[in-house]
Each structure stands twice: as C-alpha cells, then as structure tokens.
Amino acid sequence: PGVEVIDPLAWAMNEYLPTVLAPGLTQEAAFKDDVIVKDIFRNVVRLAKECDLVVSNLPTASMGSAVEVWEAKNSNRYVLTISPLR
C-alpha cells in the first residue's frame, strides 16, 4: 500500500521516449543518440536519489547501476542489491 515501483527501463520507454522521439525516429535509433541516452541516464540517477528504496539487480558488473547505487547511498536512501558478485 502506498508504494510506487519505478523500473528505469520501463520509465525510459513509456514516459521519457514518447516526449522526445522526433517523427520517424525509432526507439532503437533513440538509444544510439548520445544526447537522449545522457538525458535518460541523468533522469534515472535523479530518480534513484529521490526514491525511499532502491533495489538494484546486478547479474554482472554495471557502471550505470553503480552510479545509481552510489547516488542513492549519498542521498541517504536504502539500497538493496541482488547479485552473484562478491
């Protein structure tokens, strides 16, 4: 109750991309556009800093996820990681 789950990829695909896709630009092409990718990354990191709890699935090392976790921790958010890494 009272919980909102934010999936960064779903957020990018469903909320962000529809607002920036130029006519004829596919989602695949958008993910190759450095300006769009940088803006998505900034927004996902911002979301991590604002959440009460961040759950990060890390099946392999990920610099993007590491930044999200780092920023969430620096913002005094709870962080749980799921990972086979040691």
Secondary structure, 3 states (H helix, E strand, C coil): CCCCCCCHHHHHHHHHHHHHCCCCCCHHHHCCCHHHHHHHHHHHHHHHHHCCEEEEECCCCCHHHHHHHHHHHHCCCEEEEECCCC
